[in-house]
Amino acid sequence: MSKAKNTVPSESKTSSNPKVESFSGLSKNILVQMYKHMVKTRVLEERLIKIYRAGESYFWIGGPGEEAWGVPLGMLAKKGQGPMYDYLHLHYRCSPTVVAMGLDMLTSIRLMMNRTTDRSTGGRNFSNHFVIPEWNIAPVTSPLEVQYPIACGTAHVQKRTQGSKALTIVTGGDAGTAEGDFASCLILASRRGQELPMLITVQNNKWGISTSYEGQHGETFIADRAKAFNIKAEVINGNDPVESYLKIQESMDYIRKTGKPAFLEAMVSRLYGHSSASGANPIQNEVDPVKDFEQRLLKAGHITLPEVKALWEDYELEGIRAAEQARTEPVPQADSIWNHTYVDNENADWRNF
Amino acid sequence: MANMAQSIRLALHYAETNYDLKDVFGQDVGMPLGGVFTATQGLKTAWNTTLDERGIIGMAMGIAMAGDRCVAEIQFADYIFNTIDLLKIAGNTLWCTNGRYNLPMTVMTPVGAGIRGSVYHSHSFDAWASRLAGWKVVMPSNPLDAYGLLLSCIKDPNPCMFLKPKALMRVRGDELIPGEPANEKELKNMIDAPIGDRSNWKAQWPQVEEYLVPFGKGKITRTGDQITVVSYGRHLLLCNEVADQLKQEGFSVEVIDLRSIYPYDWPLIKASVEKTGRVVFVNEDTEVTNFAEHLSYRVVQELFYNLLARPRVVAGKHIPGIGLHPNLEDASVPQKHDIEQAVREVCMEVP
């Protein structure tokens, strides 16, 4: 971890027996479930990179390094469709969240390989640009930070929906917070008497493509900006799934109870660079949250080495089979370009007016 | 007879009563002002936003994403430009999501010159809006069409842009909105907020009825067989005046109110130009890559052998702004004499 990441206090990880980690009281079931989602996400992302390297896709962008933050977020979201359930306005590093919500590898790989069977975009958009209305996952867009003011709209609808304790989650990176849309969100979410039920989050990996955080920010933490709007805000170690789980849960409880926003800045790693545009090569000097958590679970005796080995192999096999399946599926055809310009494919081609 | 501001207000009231419209919002849209042109006074769903155009458009997209209909206002089109990528995303959301998320949202914004609005209250947006694929774009020229077009926008499942010609906001039309009181004073007393304290005022809404102007349907406002003039918004009225004036001299000018900029009524334009062989397109957005250039291009491509003269575009000058002094504004956007001159020249052109 970088120095800044080390400044974030972690939850206590020891029990009365200092040699056995207590994981702050989280059950073994939750811990192992988190671990499995984290491994699955990592294997999936590495499969996507392999697909890109094999020339079977045009671009990769994703979230290796954000598993310890994203997985608990997905596990804690109230999953469903409509304003009675949580809305998620994610960005393109949020595969851990979507995997934790139930994403299968084939769905992700179809998106990566631009198949017509890709339900998110029909082969029209990049990897990890998920669109899952059944789970209230709003369209992921390439422009950064536009998701922040858009998220205020779904929160506005939730706030007036009778009986809804649902909230809106919005995520983004640290570099994107320079956009005015980030400030728009803080302002709209915190207006006195009109506060919105939102979990506003930033995953701070300390980079914007090749530009480091250090040269672009004057504030100590991005979360300090939320505090200026009287939003409950905290900086957490997003490389620790236990801390992430507990802090997300605490924030969600607060939002559901008060109807007011909360803010979390999660310090995370970026393990394969920005995207395939910057090589998608492994970064060696950052914490690997999956391996780190794996060691902790092994040490605590919650998992065994044979189980670990089998888990990685099983997911690897799932990824290979999913790619084989996607290869056999059709790709979009030229005559489909006008589809979905308007609802019900109403004619949008001026040549036919 | 309602003026355009009142007709917009009546349409919004009808929609919040009958279409489950839940949000009408923007800067100064809620009470006490009810919009800088008073078009949102007295509405139960109108509320004020922060002074933040991107926040307004983003909020509208989120509300629509959650399935609710909304109307968001940008106070003047001059201030919509910093939302252009959000508008682009709103237009491409259905397409990018393989048809999975539609956005039933309407953005309305006052456009054009004509009120001595200076550099930042005189811009047009029709040419820009016509490039936002996935949007439907309309501009009325009279209160009844404003009512019918706005209801069509709100009812539509796609993002719709309702461009309000600001110079026409106090202009009355010739036809009543269905259910509208015939007496102007009676209507004013019912739905115009009083001057001064409005804290206890409530609008008394007349029982207006549904009236829809469909997208892509223009209207012939003057019939003629010598030349076709295609326009919309405030310049449509100028075109009508020119047609009436030149009729005294024996010219026969057909005027088309396009009403819907995208989709647009090509069959109506085509039939008229096939009849007249001459066409002038008139609007006040700037002339380079003006929407009328697309229409003119299409006329040349598809009706070339019907033409008796070169098509003409009469549009605003390609300059950075519209100056405040009348001499500057009048030289920047088409005036009646500019339209008249163009019509005369195209009519006189010998093939």
Contacts between the chains, C-beta under 8 A, distances in Angstrom:
chain1	res1	chain2	res2	distance
A	82	B	66	7.6
A	82	B	67	7.2
A	83	B	66	5.5
A	83	B	67	7.9
A	87	B	65	7.9
A	87	B	66	7.1
A	89	B	62	8.0
A	118	B	98	7.4
A	119	B	98	6.6
A	119	B	100	7.3
A	120	B	97	7.0
A	120	B	98	6.8
A	120	B	100	7.6
A	121	B	96	5.9
A	121	B	97	6.5
A	121	B	98	5.4
A	122	B	98	3.5
A	122	B	99	7.7
A	124	B	95	7.2
A	124	B	96	5.8
A	124	B	98	6.8
A	125	B	96	5.7
A	129	B	96	7.8
A	131	B	96	7.6
A	131	B	97	4.3
A	131	B	98	7.1
A	131	B	100	5.3
A	131	B	101	6.5
A	133	B	100	5.3
A	133	B	101	6.1
A	138	B	62	7.9
A	138	B	65	5.8
A	138	B	101	7.4
A	139	B	93	5.9
A	139	B	96	6.2
A	139	B	97	5.0
A	139	B	100	8.0
A	139	B	101	5.7
A	141	B	89	5.9
A	141	B	96	7.7
A	143	B	85	5.8
A	143	B	89	6.7
A	146	B	58	6.7
A	146	B	85	7.0
A	146	B	86	6.1
A	146	B	89	6.1
A	148	B	58	7.3
A	149	B	54	5.9
A	149	B	55	5.1
A	149	B	57	7.5
A	149	B	58	2.5
A	149	B	59	6.2
A	149	B	61	7.9
A	149	B	62	7.4
A	149	B	86	7.8
A	150	B	58	4.7
A	150	B	59	7.8
A	150	B	61	4.7
A	150	B	62	4.4
A	150	B	65	6.8
A	151	B	62	6.0
A	152	B	55	7.2
A	152	B	58	6.4
A	152	B	59	5.2
A	152	B	62	5.8
A	153	B	58	6.7
A	153	B	59	4.5
A	153	B	60	6.5
A	153	B	61	5.9
A	153	B	62	1.7
A	153	B	63	4.2
A	153	B	64	7.2
A	153	B	65	6.4
A	153	B	66	6.7
A	154	B	62	4.6
A	154	B	63	7.5
A	154	B	65	5.9
A	154	B	66	4.7
A	155	B	62	7.3
A	156	B	23	7.6
A	156	B	59	6.5
A	156	B	62	6.8
A	156	B	63	6.0
A	157	B	62	7.5
A	157	B	63	5.7
A	157	B	66	3.9
A	157	B	67	7.7
A	157	B	68	5.5
A	158	B	66	7.5
A	160	B	22	7.7
A	168	B	62	8.0
A	180	B	54	6.3
A	181	B	54	5.8
A	181	B	58	6.7
A	184	B	50	7.8
A	184	B	52	5.4
A	184	B	54	5.5
A	184	B	55	4.0
A	184	B	58	6.5
A	185	B	55	8.0
A	187	B	50	5.6
A	187	B	52	6.9
A	187	B	55	6.9
A	188	B	49	8.0
A	188	B	50	6.6
A	188	B	52	7.7
A	188	B	55	5.3
A	188	B	59	6.6
A	191	B	50	7.4
A	339	B	95	7.8
A	339	B	99	7.1
A	340	B	94	5.1
A	340	B	95	4.8
A	340	B	97	7.7
A	340	B	98	6.3
A	340	B	99	4.0
A	341	B	94	7.2
A	341	B	95	5.6
A	341	B	133	6.4
A	341	B	134	5.6
A	342	B	94	7.2
A	342	B	134	7.2
A	342	B	136	7.7
A	342	B	158	5.1
A	343	B	94	6.6
A	343	B	99	7.8
A	343	B	102	5.0
A	343	B	157	4.2
A	343	B	158	5.7
A	346	B	158	7.9
A	347	B	263	7.4
A	348	B	133	7.1
A	348	B	134	7.5
A	348	B	263	7.3
A	350	B	262	7.7
A	350	B	263	7.3
A	350	B	264	7.4
A	350	B	266	7.3
A	350	B	294	7.8
A	350	B	298	7.6
A	353	B	216	6.4
A	353	B	263	5.5
A	353	B	264	6.1
A	353	B	265	7.3
A	353	B	266	4.2
A	353	B	267	7.6
